[in-house]
Amino acid sequence: MSARCQVTGRTPGFGNAVSHSHRRTGRRWDPNIQKKAYYVPSEGRRLTLTVSAKDIKTIDRDGIDAVVARMRARGEKL
């Protein structure tokens, strides 16, 4: 599973891990990606999305129909 959220497009952040001696090595901060199934009443079907934990809260706040409408307006295929 790729570390990309379907709702907001959240992707990993890149940077350096800095040790006590100040040596730098590359690292990445992955978003907390989950697979979650939602029932979309307007379409009468279940939809499985790859979303970050923060965007699960966004879907709970705005509603799955509004989020799906935004994704379709962006041109994402569901």
N, CA, C and O atoms as a Tripos MOL2 file, in Angstrom:
@<TRIPOS>MOLECULE
protein
  312   311    78     0     0
PROTEIN
NO_CHARGES

@<TRIPOS>ATOM
      1 N           0.8480   -1.1700    0.0000 N.3       1 MET1
      2 CA          0.0000    0.0000    0.0000 C.3       1 MET1
      3 C           0.8980    1.2390    0.0000 C.2       1 MET1
      4 O           1.8360    1.3280    0.7920 O.2       1 MET1
      5 N           0.6160    2.1780   -0.8730 N.am      2 SER2
      6 CA          1.4320    3.3850   -0.9240 C.3       2 SER2
      7 C           1.0630    4.3050    0.2310 C.2       2 SER2
      8 O          -0.0590    4.2570    0.7360 O.2       2 SER2
      9 N           1.9920    5.1290    0.6400 N.am      3 ALA3
     10 CA          1.7730    6.0400    1.7600 C.3       3 ALA3
     11 C           1.1830    7.3410    1.2440 C.2       3 ALA3
     12 O           1.7740    8.4070    1.4130 O.2       3 ALA3
     13 N           0.0010    7.2540    0.6070 N.am      4 ARG4
     14 CA         -0.6710    8.4300    0.0660 C.3       4 ARG4
     15 C          -2.1490    8.3520    0.4000 C.2       4 ARG4
     16 O          -2.7880    7.3230    0.1830 O.2       4 ARG4
     17 N          -2.6880    9.4350    0.9250 N.am      5 CYS5
     18 CA         -4.1030    9.4910    1.2950 C.3       5 CYS5
     19 C          -4.9240    9.8630    0.0620 C.2       5 CYS5
     20 O          -4.5500   10.7690   -0.6830 O.2       5 CYS5
     21 N          -6.0490    9.1630   -0.1560 N.am      6 GLN6
     22 CA         -6.8910    9.4520   -1.3120 C.3       6 GLN6
     23 C          -7.7160   10.7160   -1.1120 C.2       6 GLN6
     24 O          -8.0780   11.3670   -2.0920 O.2       6 GLN6
     25 N          -8.0170   11.0730    0.1110 N.am      7 VAL7
     26 CA         -8.8960   12.2140    0.3630 C.3       7 VAL7
     27 C          -8.1520   13.5340    0.2100 C.2       7 VAL7
     28 O          -8.6070   14.4050   -0.5320 O.2       7 VAL7
     29 N          -7.0250   13.7050    0.8870 N.am      8 THR8
     30 CA         -6.3080   14.9830    0.8360 C.3       8 THR8
     31 C          -4.9820   14.9090    0.1020 C.2       8 THR8
     32 O          -4.3480   15.9410   -0.1190 O.2       8 THR8
     33 N          -4.5430   13.7110   -0.2830 N.am      9 GLY9
     34 CA         -3.2780   13.5860   -0.9950 C.3       9 GLY9
     35 C          -2.0700   13.6810   -0.0920 C.2       9 GLY9
     36 O          -0.9620   13.9320   -0.5640 O.2       9 GLY9
     37 N          -2.2660   13.4840    1.2010 N.am     10 ARG10
     38 CA         -1.1780   13.5460    2.1790 C.3      10 ARG10
     39 C          -0.1230   12.4970    1.8320 C.2      10 ARG10
     40 O          -0.4530   11.3290    1.6270 O.2      10 ARG10
     41 N           1.1540   12.9130    1.7660 N.am     11 THR11
     42 CA          2.2590   12.0250    1.4070 C.3      11 THR11
     43 C           3.3390   12.0840    2.4880 C.2      11 THR11
     44 O           3.2710   12.9330    3.3760 O.2      11 THR11
     45 N           4.3290   11.1990    2.4260 N.am     12 PRO12
     46 CA          5.3890   11.2350    3.4410 C.3      12 PRO12
     47 C           6.1790   12.5380    3.4080 C.2      12 PRO12
     48 O           6.3380   13.1680    2.3620 O.2      12 PRO12
     49 N           6.6640   12.9190    4.5740 N.am     13 GLY13
     50 CA          7.5720   14.0530    4.6850 C.3      13 GLY13
     51 C           8.9930   13.5170    4.7930 C.2      13 GLY13
     52 O           9.2120   12.4590    5.3820 O.2      13 GLY13
     53 N           9.9450   14.2260    4.2390 N.am     14 PHE14
     54 CA         11.3350   13.7750    4.2520 C.3      14 PHE14
     55 C          12.1880   14.7490    5.0310 C.2      14 PHE14
     56 O          11.9190   15.9500    5.0580 O.2      14 PHE14
     57 N          13.2180   14.2220    5.6630 N.am     15 GLY15
     58 CA         14.1190   15.0680    6.4230 C.3      15 GLY15
     59 C          15.3140   14.2670    6.8870 C.2      15 GLY15
     60 O          15.6480   13.2350    6.3050 O.2      15 GLY15
     61 N          15.9530   14.7430    7.9300 N.am     16 ASN16
     62 CA         17.1320   14.0850    8.4600 C.3      16 ASN16
     63 C          16.9270   13.6980    9.9080 C.2      16 ASN16
     64 O          16.3270   14.4360   10.6880 O.2      16 ASN16
     65 N          17.4410   12.5150   10.2570 N.am     17 ALA17
     66 CA         17.5540   12.1210   11.6540 C.3      17 ALA17
     67 C          18.9210   12.6210   12.1100 C.2      17 ALA17
     68 O          19.9390   12.3020   11.4950 O.2      17 ALA17
     69 N          18.9420   13.3900   13.1690 N.am     18 VAL18
     70 CA         20.2000   13.9750   13.6440 C.3      18 VAL18
     71 C          20.5830   13.3000   14.9500 C.2      18 VAL18
     72 O          19.8380   13.3650   15.9280 O.2      18 VAL18
     73 N          21.7540   12.6470   14.9680 N.am     19 SER19
     74 CA         22.2160   11.9190   16.1480 C.3      19 SER19
     75 C          22.8280   12.8790   17.1730 C.2      19 SER19
     76 O          22.9300   14.0830   16.9400 O.2      19 SER19
     77 N          23.2220   12.3210   18.2910 N.am     20 HIS20
     78 CA         23.8490   13.1280   19.3410 C.3      20 HIS20
     79 C          25.1450   13.7720   18.8420 C.2      20 HIS20
     80 O          25.4720   14.8990   19.2140 O.2      20 HIS20
     81 N          25.8780   13.0420   17.9930 N.am     21 SER21
     82 CA         27.1210   13.6020   17.4430 C.3      21 SER21
     83 C          26.8550   14.5030   16.2380 C.2      21 SER21
     84 O          27.7880   14.9800   15.5920 O.2      21 SER21
     85 N          25.5900   14.7290   15.9470 N.am     22 HIS22
     86 CA         25.1280   15.6110   14.8840 C.3      22 HIS22
     87 C          25.3440   15.0490   13.4760 C.2      22 HIS22
     88 O          25.3590   15.8010   12.5010 O.2      22 HIS22
     89 N          25.5100   13.7260   13.3710 N.am     23 ARG23
     90 CA         25.5600   13.0970   12.0430 C.3      23 ARG23
     91 C          24.1300   13.0270   11.5170 C.2      23 ARG23
     92 O          23.1950   12.7580   12.2710 O.2      23 ARG23
     93 N          23.9690   13.2700   10.2250 N.am     24 ARG24
     94 CA         22.6310   13.2910    9.6450 C.3      24 ARG24
     95 C          22.4380   12.1080    8.7080 C.2      24 ARG24
     96 O          23.2890   11.8240    7.8650 O.2      24 ARG24
     97 N          21.3270   11.4310    8.8600 N.am     25 THR25
     98 CA         20.9340   10.3520    7.9480 C.3      25 THR25
     99 C          19.5100   10.6170    7.5110 C.2      25 THR25
    100 O          18.6980   11.1450    8.2710 O.2      25 THR25
    101 N          19.2210   10.2470    6.2870 N.am     26 GLY26
    102 CA         17.8950   10.5020    5.7390 C.3      26 GLY26
    103 C          16.8270    9.6510    6.3990 C.2      26 GLY26
    104 O          17.0720    8.5020    6.7660 O.2      26 GLY26
    105 N          15.6530   10.2160    6.5450 N.am     27 ARG27
    106 CA         14.5220    9.4680    7.0830 C.3      27 ARG27
    107 C          13.2350   10.0260    6.4980 C.2      27 ARG27
    108 O          13.2470   11.0580    5.8270 O.2      27 ARG27
    109 N          12.1410    9.3540    6.7480 N.am     28 ARG28
    110 CA         10.8570    9.8440    6.2690 C.3      28 ARG28
    111 C           9.7920    9.6680    7.3310 C.2      28 ARG28
    112 O           9.8240    8.7290    8.1250 O.2      28 ARG28
    113 N           8.8510   10.5900    7.3250 N.am     29 TRP29
    114 CA          7.7120   10.5490    8.2380 C.3      29 TRP29
    115 C           6.4960   10.1410    7.4220 C.2      29 TRP29
    116 O           5.9740   10.9270    6.6330 O.2      29 TRP29
    117 N           6.0510    8.9080    7.6170 N.am     30 ASP30
    118 CA          4.8940    8.4110    6.8800 C.3      30 ASP30
    119 C           3.6070    8.8450    7.5710 C.2      30 ASP30
    120 O           3.5340    8.8490    8.8000 O.2      30 ASP30
    121 N           2.5860    9.2110    6.7890 N.am     31 PRO31
    122 CA          1.2870    9.4910    7.3870 C.3      31 PRO31
    123 C           0.6580    8.1870    7.8860 C.2      31 PRO31
    124 O           0.9850    7.1100    7.3860 O.2      31 PRO31
    125 N          -0.2260    8.2790    8.8530 N.am     32 ASN32
    126 CA         -0.8890    7.1160    9.4230 C.3      32 ASN32
    127 C          -2.0030    6.6770    8.4720 C.2      32 ASN32
    128 O          -3.1560    7.0820    8.6240 O.2      32 ASN32
    129 N          -1.6460    5.8420    7.4870 N.am     33 ILE33
    130 CA         -2.5730    5.4330    6.4330 C.3      33 ILE33
    131 C          -3.3350    4.1790    6.8610 C.2      33 ILE33
    132 O          -2.7510    3.2130    7.3520 O.2      33 ILE33
    133 N          -4.6590    4.2190    6.6600 N.am     34 GLN34
    134 CA         -5.5450    3.0980    6.9960 C.3      34 GLN34
    135 C          -6.4390    2.8170    5.8000 C.2      34 GLN34
    136 O          -6.7640    3.7210    5.0300 O.2      34 GLN34
    137 N          -6.8340    1.5540    5.6470 N.am     35 LYS35
    138 CA         -7.8660    1.2120    4.6680 C.3      35 LYS35
    139 C          -9.1870    1.1960    5.4060 C.2      35 LYS35
    140 O          -9.3190    0.5140    6.4230 O.2      35 LYS35
    141 N         -10.1670    1.9360    4.9140 N.am     36 LYS36
    142 CA        -11.4390    2.0320    5.5990 C.3      36 LYS36
    143 C         -12.5630    1.9590    4.5830 C.2      36 LYS36
    144 O         -12.5060    2.5950    3.5310 O.2      36 LYS36
    145 N         -13.5880    1.1770    4.9070 N.am     37 ALA37
    146 CA        -14.7480    1.0270    4.0260 C.3      37 ALA37
    147 C         -15.8740    1.9080    4.5380 C.2      37 ALA37
    148 O         -16.1710    1.9160    5.7320 O.2      37 ALA37
    149 N         -16.4960    2.6460    3.6380 N.am     38 TYR38
    150 CA        -17.6180    3.5130    3.9640 C.3      38 TYR38
    151 C         -18.8050    3.1200    3.0940 C.2      38 TYR38
    152 O         -18.6400    2.7310    1.9380 O.2      38 TYR38
    153 N         -19.9960    3.2270    3.6590 N.am     39 TYR39
    154 CA        -21.2170    3.0330    2.8760 C.3      39 TYR39
    155 C         -21.6450    4.4040    2.3770 C.2      39 TYR39
    156 O         -21.8370    5.3260    3.1700 O.2      39 TYR39
    157 N         -21.7940    4.5390    1.0530 N.am     40 VAL40
    158 CA        -22.2010    5.8020    0.4470 C.3      40 VAL40
    159 C         -23.6790    5.6810    0.0960 C.2      40 VAL40
    160 O         -24.0160    5.0260   -0.8910 O.2      40 VAL40
    161 N         -24.5790    6.2980    0.8810 N.am     41 PRO41
    162 CA        -26.0130    6.1180    0.6590 C.3      41 PRO41
    163 C         -26.4930    6.6580   -0.6870 C.2      41 PRO41
    164 O         -27.4190    6.0960   -1.2710 O.2      41 PRO41
    165 N         -25.8840    7.7380   -1.1950 N.am     42 SER42
    166 CA        -26.3280    8.3070   -2.4710 C.3      42 SER42
    167 C         -26.0610    7.3600   -3.6360 C.2      42 SER42
    168 O         -26.7700    7.4040   -4.6410 O.2      42 SER42
    169 N         -25.0390    6.4990   -3.5110 N.am     43 GLU43
    170 CA        -24.7150    5.5400   -4.5680 C.3      43 GLU43
    171 C         -25.2140    4.1490   -4.2400 C.2      43 GLU43
    172 O         -25.2820    3.2890   -5.1180 O.2      43 GLU43
    173 N         -25.5630    3.9190   -2.9820 N.am     44 GLY44
    174 CA        -26.0690    2.6110   -2.5710 C.3      44 GLY44
    175 C         -25.0050    1.5180   -2.5870 C.2      44 GLY44
    176 O         -25.3110    0.3560   -2.8540 O.2      44 GLY44
    177 N         -23.7600    1.8880   -2.3030 N.am     45 ARG45
    178 CA        -22.6900    0.8940   -2.3080 C.3      45 ARG45
    179 C         -21.6220    1.2480   -1.2880 C.2      45 ARG45
    180 O         -21.5720    2.3640   -0.7700 O.2      45 ARG45
    181 N         -20.7620    0.2610   -1.0100 N.am     46 ARG46
    182 CA        -19.6250    0.4720   -0.1170 C.3      46 ARG46
    183 C         -18.4380    0.9430   -0.9350 C.2      46 ARG46
    184 O         -18.2640    0.5620   -2.0920 O.2      46 ARG46
    185 N         -17.6290    1.7760   -0.3100 N.am     47 LEU47
    186 CA        -16.4620    2.3460   -0.9670 C.3      47 LEU47
    187 C         -15.2780    2.1600   -0.0320 C.2      47 LEU47
    188 O         -15.3180    2.6110    1.1130 O.2      47 LEU47
    189 N         -14.2250    1.5040   -0.5040 N.am     48 THR48
    190 CA        -13.0280    1.3180    0.3060 C.3      48 THR48
    191 C         -12.0090    2.3860   -0.0720 C.2      48 THR48
    192 O         -11.5890    2.4840   -1.2260 O.2      48 THR48
    193 N         -11.6170    3.1860    0.9210 N.am     49 LEU49
    194 CA        -10.6810    4.2730    0.6900 C.3      49 LEU49
    195 C          -9.4000    4.0510    1.4850 C.2      49 LEU49
    196 O          -9.4200    3.4320    2.5490 O.2      49 LEU49
    197 N          -8.3000    4.5550    0.9700 N.am     50 THR50
    198 CA         -7.0320    4.5760    1.6840 C.3      50 THR50
    199 C          -6.8860    5.9900    2.2300 C.2      50 THR50
    200 O          -6.5890    6.9280    1.4900 O.2      50 THR50
    201 N          -7.0990    6.1290    3.5420 N.am     51 VAL51
    202 CA         -7.1360    7.4620    4.1450 C.3      51 VAL51
    203 C          -6.1980    7.5370    5.3440 C.2      51 VAL51
    204 O          -5.8720    6.5190    5.9550 O.2      51 VAL51
    205 N          -5.7710    8.7470    5.6700 N.am     52 SER52
    206 CA         -4.9710    8.9450    6.8750 C.3      52 SER52
    207 C          -5.9110    9.0630    8.0680 C.2      52 SER52
    208 O          -7.1010    9.3320    7.9010 O.2      52 SER52
    209 N          -5.3820    8.8650    9.2620 N.am     53 ALA53
    210 CA         -6.2000    8.9040   10.4700 C.3      53 ALA53
    211 C          -6.8290   10.2830   10.6540 C.2      53 ALA53
    212 O          -7.9580   10.3880   11.1350 O.2      53 ALA53
    213 N          -6.1160   11.3310   10.2810 N.am     54 LYS54
    214 CA         -6.6750   12.6790   10.4010 C.3      54 LYS54
    215 C          -7.8480   12.8700    9.4430 C.2      54 LYS54
    216 O          -8.8170   13.5540    9.7730 O.2      54 LYS54
    217 N          -7.7620   12.2690    8.2630 N.am     55 ASP55
    218 CA         -8.8380   12.4240    7.2850 C.3      55 ASP55
    219 C         -10.0590   11.5750    7.6080 C.2      55 ASP55
    220 O         -11.1430   11.8420    7.0890 O.2      55 ASP55
    221 N          -9.9090   10.5660    8.4470 N.am     56 ILE56
    222 CA        -11.0730    9.8410    8.9460 C.3      56 ILE56
    223 C         -11.9300   10.8000    9.7600 C.2      56 ILE56
    224 O         -13.1580   10.7640    9.6870 O.2      56 ILE56
    225 N         -11.2670   11.6660   10.5420 N.am     57 LYS57
    226 CA        -12.0000   12.6770   11.3040 C.3      57 LYS57
    227 C         -12.6560   13.7010   10.3790 C.2      57 LYS57
    228 O         -13.7450   14.1940   10.6710 O.2      57 LYS57
    229 N         -11.9920   14.0230    9.2570 N.am     58 THR58
    230 CA        -12.5560   14.9450    8.2820 C.3      58 THR58
    231 C         -13.8200   14.3630    7.6650 C.2      58 THR58
    232 O         -14.8070   15.0740    7.4760 O.2      58 THR58
    233 N         -13.7900   13.0690    7.3510 N.am     59 ILE59
    234 CA        -14.9560   12.4020    6.7780 C.3      59 ILE59
    235 C         -16.0930   12.3610    7.7970 C.2      59 ILE59
    236 O         -17.2540   12.5570    7.4390 O.2      59 ILE59
    237 N         -15.7640   12.1060    9.0700 N.am     60 ASP60
    238 CA        -16.7880   12.1020   10.1090 C.3      60 ASP60
    239 C         -17.4280   13.4850   10.2630 C.2      60 ASP60
    240 O         -18.6290   13.5940   10.5090 O.2      60 ASP60
    241 N         -16.6250   14.5310   10.1160 N.am     61 ARG61
    242 CA        -17.1270   15.8930   10.2770 C.3      61 ARG61
    243 C         -17.9830   16.3320    9.0940 C.2      61 ARG61
    244 O         -19.0850   16.8460    9.2840 O.2      61 ARG61
    245 N         -17.4810   16.1330    7.8660 N.am     62 ASP62
    246 CA        -18.1470   16.6520    6.6690 C.3      62 ASP62
    247 C         -19.1620   15.6900    6.0780 C.2      62 ASP62
    248 O         -20.0980   16.1210    5.4040 O.2      62 ASP62
    249 N         -18.9950   14.3990    6.3170 N.am     63 GLY63
    250 CA        -19.8780   13.3970    5.7200 C.3      63 GLY63
    251 C         -19.2350   12.7930    4.4850 C.2      63 GLY63
    252 O         -18.5270   13.4690    3.7400 O.2      63 GLY63
    253 N         -19.4930   11.5090    4.2820 N.am     64 ILE64
    254 CA        -18.8610   10.7890    3.1650 C.3      64 ILE64
    255 C         -19.3460   11.3120    1.8180 C.2      64 ILE64
    256 O         -18.5730   11.3350    0.8600 O.2      64 ILE64
    257 N         -20.6160   11.7350    1.7210 N.am     65 ASP65
    258 CA        -21.1220   12.2370    0.4360 C.3      65 ASP65
    259 C         -20.3880   13.5030   -0.0020 C.2      65 ASP65
    260 O         -20.0620   13.6540   -1.1790 O.2      65 ASP65
    261 N         -20.1270   14.4140    0.9390 N.am     66 ALA66
    262 CA        -19.4260   15.6490    0.6030 C.3      66 ALA66
    263 C         -17.9790   15.3660    0.2100 C.2      66 ALA66
    264 O         -17.4510   15.9880   -0.7110 O.2      66 ALA66
    265 N         -17.3450   14.4350    0.9010 N.am     67 VAL67
    266 CA        -15.9490   14.1050    0.6030 C.3      67 VAL67
    267 C         -15.8420   13.4390   -0.7640 C.2      67 VAL67
    268 O         -14.9350   13.7490   -1.5370 O.2      67 VAL67
    269 N         -16.7640   12.5250   -1.0640 N.am     68 VAL68
    270 CA        -16.7620   11.8550   -2.3750 C.3      68 VAL68
    271 C         -17.0080   12.8690   -3.4870 C.2      68 VAL68
    272 O         -16.3970   12.7800   -4.5520 O.2      68 VAL68
    273 N         -17.8980   13.8330   -3.2490 N.am     69 ALA69
    274 CA        -18.1630   14.8670   -4.2560 C.3      69 ALA69
    275 C         -16.9030   15.6970   -4.5260 C.2      69 ALA69
    276 O         -16.6140   16.0270   -5.6760 O.2      69 ALA69
    277 N         -16.1490   16.0380   -3.4630 N.am     70 ARG70
    278 CA        -14.9020   16.7880   -3.6360 C.3      70 ARG70
    279 C         -13.8760   15.9910   -4.4120 C.2      70 ARG70
    280 O         -13.1690   16.5350   -5.2600 O.2      70 ARG70
    281 N         -13.7910   14.6860   -4.1190 N.am     71 MET71
    282 CA        -12.8230   13.8360   -4.8090 C.3      71 MET71
    283 C         -13.1670   13.7260   -6.2870 C.2      71 MET71
    284 O         -12.2780   13.7570   -7.1380 O.2      71 MET71
    285 N         -14.4540   13.5970   -6.5940 N.am     72 ARG72
    286 CA        -14.8830   13.5100   -8.0020 C.3      72 ARG72
    287 C         -14.6390   14.8260   -8.7340 C.2      72 ARG72
    288 O         -14.2740   14.8240   -9.9100 O.2      72 ARG72
    289 N         -14.8370   15.9470   -8.0470 N.am     73 ALA73
    290 CA        -14.6000   17.2630   -8.6710 C.3      73 ALA73
    291 C         -13.1190   17.4250   -9.0210 C.2      73 ALA73
    292 O         -12.7760   18.0990   -9.9930 O.2      73 ALA73
    293 N         -12.2450   16.8060   -8.2270 N.am     74 ARG74
    294 CA        -10.8120   16.8280   -8.5000 C.3      74 ARG74
    295 C         -10.4390   15.9170   -9.6580 C.2      74 ARG74
    296 O          -9.3380   16.0120  -10.2010 O.2      74 ARG74
    297 N         -11.3590   15.0320  -10.0350 N.am     75 GLY75
    298 CA        -11.0990   14.1180  -11.1450 C.3      75 GLY75
    299 C         -10.6010   12.7600  -10.7300 C.2      75 GLY75
    300 O         -10.1350   11.9900  -11.5700 O.2      75 GLY75
    301 N         -10.6910   12.4430   -9.4320 N.am     76 GLU76
    302 CA        -10.2430   11.1430   -8.9720 C.3      76 GLU76
    303 C         -11.2970   10.0880   -9.2630 C.2      76 GLU76
    304 O         -12.4880   10.3120   -9.0460 O.2      76 GLU76
    305 N         -10.8530    8.9350   -9.7550 N.am     77 LYS77
    306 CA        -11.7800    7.8480  -10.0880 C.3      77 LYS77
    307 C         -12.0130    6.9850   -8.8590 C.2      77 LYS77
    308 O         -11.0690    6.5410   -8.2060 O.2      77 LYS77
    309 N         -13.2870    6.7550   -8.5520 N.am     78 LEU78
    310 CA        -13.6440    5.9450   -7.3760 C.3      78 LEU78
    311 C         -14.4090    4.7130   -7.8000 C.2      78 LEU78
    312 O         -14.7980    3.9060   -6.9550 O.2      78 LEU78
@<TRIPOS>BOND
     1     1     2 1
     2     2     3 1
     3     3     4 2
     4     3     5 am
     5     5     6 1
     6     6     7 1
     7     7     8 2
     8     7     9 am
     9     9    10 1
    10    10    11 1
    11    11    12 2
    12    11    13 am
    13    13    14 1
    14    14    15 1
    15    15    16 2
    16    15    17 am
    17    17    18 1
    18    18    19 1
    19    19    20 2
    20    19    21 am
    21    21    22 1
    22    22    23 1
    23    23    24 2
    24    23    25 am
    25    25    26 1
    26    26    27 1
    27    27    28 2
    28    27    29 am
    29    29    30 1
    30    30    31 1
    31    31    32 2
    32    31    33 am
    33    33    34 1
    34    34    35 1
    35    35    36 2
    36    35    37 am
    37    37    38 1
    38    38    39 1
    39    39    40 2
    40    39    41 am
    41    41    42 1
    42    42    43 1
    43    43    44 2
    44    43    45 am
    45    45    46 1
    46    46    47 1
    47    47    48 2
    48    47    49 am
    49    49    50 1
    50    50    51 1
    51    51    52 2
    52    51    53 am
    53    53    54 1
    54    54    55 1
    55    55    56 2
    56    55    57 am
    57    57    58 1
    58    58    59 1
    59    59    60 2
    60    59    61 am
    61    61    62 1
    62    62    63 1
    63    63    64 2
    64    63    65 am
    65    65    66 1
    66    66    67 1
    67    67    68 2
    68    67    69 am
    69    69    70 1
    70    70    71 1
    71    71    72 2
    72    71    73 am
    73    73    74 1
    74    74    75 1
    75    75    76 2
    76    75    77 am
    77    77    78 1
    78    78    79 1
    79    79    80 2
    80    79    81 am
    81    81    82 1
    82    82    83 1
    83    83    84 2
    84    83    85 am
    85    85    86 1
    86    86    87 1
    87    87    88 2
    88    87    89 am
    89    89    90 1
    90    90    91 1
    91    91    92 2
    92    91    93 am
    93    93    94 1
    94    94    95 1
    95    95    96 2
    96    95    97 am
    97    97    98 1
    98    98    99 1
    99    99   100 2
   100    99   101 am
   101   101   102 1
   102   102   103 1
   103   103   104 2
   104   103   105 am
   105   105   106 1
   106   106   107 1
   107   107   108 2
   108   107   109 am
   109   109   110 1
   110   110   111 1
   111   111   112 2
   112   111   113 am
   113   113   114 1
   114   114   115 1
   115   115   116 2
   116   115   117 am
   117   117   118 1
   118   118   119 1
   119   119   120 2
   120   119   121 am
   121   121   122 1
   122   122   123 1
   123   123   124 2
   124   123   125 am
   125   125   126 1
   126   126   127 1
   127   127   128 2
   128   127   129 am
   129   129   130 1
   130   130   131 1
   131   131   132 2
   132   131   133 am
   133   133   134 1
   134   134   135 1
   135   135   136 2
   136   135   137 am
   137   137   138 1
   138   138   139 1
   139   139   140 2
   140   139   141 am
   141   141   142 1
   142   142   143 1
   143   143   144 2
   144   143   145 am
   145   145   146 1
   146   146   147 1
   147   147   148 2
   148   147   149 am
   149   149   150 1
   150   150   151 1
   151   151   152 2
   152   151   153 am
   153   153   154 1
   154   154   155 1
   155   155   156 2
   156   155   157 am
   157   157   158 1
   158   158   159 1
   159   159   160 2
   160   159   161 am
   161   161   162 1
   162   162   163 1
   163   163   164 2
   164   163   165 am
   165   165   166 1
   166   166   167 1
   167   167   168 2
   168   167   169 am
   169   169   170 1
   170   170   171 1
   171   171   172 2
   172   171   173 am
   173   173   174 1
   174   174   175 1
   175   175   176 2
   176   175   177 am
   177   177   178 1
   178   178   179 1
   179   179   180 2
   180   179   181 am
   181   181   182 1
   182   182   183 1
   183   183   184 2
   184   183   185 am
   185   185   186 1
   186   186   187 1
   187   187   188 2
   188   187   189 am
   189   189   190 1
   190   190   191 1
   191   191   192 2
   192   191   193 am
   193   193   194 1
   194   194   195 1
   195   195   196 2
   196   195   197 am
   197   197   198 1
   198   198   199 1
   199   199   200 2
   200   199   201 am
   201   201   202 1
   202   202   203 1
   203   203   204 2
   204   203   205 am
   205   205   206 1
   206   206   207 1
   207   207   208 2
   208   207   209 am
   209   209   210 1
   210   210   211 1
   211   211   212 2
   212   211   213 am
   213   213   214 1
   214   214   215 1
   215   215   216 2
   216   215   217 am
   217   217   218 1
   218   218   219 1
   219   219   220 2
   220   219   221 am
   221   221   222 1
   222   222   223 1
   223   223   224 2
   224   223   225 am
   225   225   226 1
   226   226   227 1
   227   227   228 2
   228   227   229 am
   229   229   230 1
   230   230   231 1
   231   231   232 2
   232   231   233 am
   233   233   234 1
   234   234   235 1
   235   235   236 2
   236   235   237 am
   237   237   238 1
   238   238   239 1
   239   239   240 2
   240   239   241 am
   241   241   242 1
   242   242   243 1
   243   243   244 2
   244   243   245 am
   245   245   246 1
   246   246   247 1
   247   247   248 2
   248   247   249 am
   249   249   250 1
   250   250   251 1
   251   251   252 2
   252   251   253 am
   253   253   254 1
   254   254   255 1
   255   255   256 2
   256   255   257 am
   257   257   258 1
   258   258   259 1
   259   259   260 2
   260   259   261 am
   261   261   262 1
   262   262   263 1
   263   263   264 2
   264   263   265 am
   265   265   266 1
   266   266   267 1
   267   267   268 2
   268   267   269 am
   269   269   270 1
   270   270   271 1
   271   271   272 2
   272   271   273 am
   273   273   274 1
   274   274   275 1
   275   275   276 2
   276   275   277 am
   277   277   278 1
   278   278   279 1
   279   279   280 2
   280   279   281 am
   281   281   282 1
   282   282   283 1
   283   283   284 2
   284   283   285 am
   285   285   286 1
   286   286   287 1
   287   287   288 2
   288   287   289 am
   289   289   290 1
   290   290   291 1
   291   291   292 2
   292   291   293 am
   293   293   294 1
   294   294   295 1
   295   295   296 2
   296   295   297 am
   297   297   298 1
   298   298   299 1
   299   299   300 2
   300   299   301 am
   301   301   302 1
   302   302   303 1
   303   303   304 2
   304   303   305 am
   305   305   306 1
   306   306   307 1
   307   307   308 2
   308   307   309 am
   309   309   310 1
   310   310   311 1
   311   311   312 2
@<TRIPOS>SUBSTRUCTURE
     1 MET1         2 RESIDUE 1 A MET
     2 SER2         6 RESIDUE 1 A SER
     3 ALA3        10 RESIDUE 1 A ALA
     4 ARG4        14 RESIDUE 1 A ARG
     5 CYS5        18 RESIDUE 1 A CYS
     6 GLN6        22 RESIDUE 1 A GLN
     7 VAL7        26 RESIDUE 1 A VAL
     8 THR8        30 RESIDUE 1 A THR
     9 GLY9        34 RESIDUE 1 A GLY
    10 ARG10       38 RESIDUE 1 A ARG
    11 THR11       42 RESIDUE 1 A THR
    12 PRO12       46 RESIDUE 1 A PRO
    13 GLY13       50 RESIDUE 1 A GLY
    14 PHE14       54 RESIDUE 1 A PHE
    15 GLY15       58 RESIDUE 1 A GLY
    16 ASN16       62 RESIDUE 1 A ASN
    17 ALA17       66 RESIDUE 1 A ALA
    18 VAL18       70 RESIDUE 1 A VAL
    19 SER19       74 RESIDUE 1 A SER
    20 HIS20       78 RESIDUE 1 A HIS
    21 SER21       82 RESIDUE 1 A SER
    22 HIS22       86 RESIDUE 1 A HIS
    23 ARG23       90 RESIDUE 1 A ARG
    24 ARG24       94 RESIDUE 1 A ARG
    25 THR25       98 RESIDUE 1 A THR
    26 GLY26      102 RESIDUE 1 A GLY
    27 ARG27      106 RESIDUE 1 A ARG
    28 ARG28      110 RESIDUE 1 A ARG
    29 TRP29      114 RESIDUE 1 A TRP
    30 ASP30      118 RESIDUE 1 A ASP
    31 PRO31      122 RESIDUE 1 A PRO
    32 ASN32      126 RESIDUE 1 A ASN
    33 ILE33      130 RESIDUE 1 A ILE
    34 GLN34      134 RESIDUE 1 A GLN
    35 LYS35      138 RESIDUE 1 A LYS
    36 LYS36      142 RESIDUE 1 A LYS
    37 ALA37      146 RESIDUE 1 A ALA
    38 TYR38      150 RESIDUE 1 A TYR
    39 TYR39      154 RESIDUE 1 A TYR
    40 VAL40      158 RESIDUE 1 A VAL
    41 PRO41      162 RESIDUE 1 A PRO
    42 SER42      166 RESIDUE 1 A SER
    43 GLU43      170 RESIDUE 1 A GLU
    44 GLY44      174 RESIDUE 1 A GLY
    45 ARG45      178 RESIDUE 1 A ARG
    46 ARG46      182 RESIDUE 1 A ARG
    47 LEU47      186 RESIDUE 1 A LEU
    48 THR48      190 RESIDUE 1 A THR
    49 LEU49      194 RESIDUE 1 A LEU
    50 THR50      198 RESIDUE 1 A THR
    51 VAL51      202 RESIDUE 1 A VAL
    52 SER52      206 RESIDUE 1 A SER
    53 ALA53      210 RESIDUE 1 A ALA
    54 LYS54      214 RESIDUE 1 A LYS
    55 ASP55      218 RESIDUE 1 A ASP
    56 ILE56      222 RESIDUE 1 A ILE
    57 LYS57      226 RESIDUE 1 A LYS
    58 THR58      230 RESIDUE 1 A THR
    59 ILE59      234 RESIDUE 1 A ILE
    60 ASP60      238 RESIDUE 1 A ASP
    61 ARG61      242 RESIDUE 1 A ARG
    62 ASP62      246 RESIDUE 1 A ASP
    63 GLY63      250 RESIDUE 1 A GLY
    64 ILE64      254 RESIDUE 1 A ILE
    65 ASP65      258 RESIDUE 1 A ASP
    66 ALA66      262 RESIDUE 1 A ALA
    67 VAL67      266 RESIDUE 1 A VAL
    68 VAL68      270 RESIDUE 1 A VAL
    69 ALA69      274 RESIDUE 1 A ALA
    70 ARG70      278 RESIDUE 1 A ARG
    71 MET71      282 RESIDUE 1 A MET
    72 ARG72      286 RESIDUE 1 A ARG
    73 ALA73      290 RESIDUE 1 A ALA
    74 ARG74      294 RESIDUE 1 A ARG
    75 GLY75      298 RESIDUE 1 A GLY
    76 GLU76      302 RESIDUE 1 A GLU
    77 LYS77      306 RESIDUE 1 A LYS
    78 LEU78      310 RESIDUE 1 A LEU
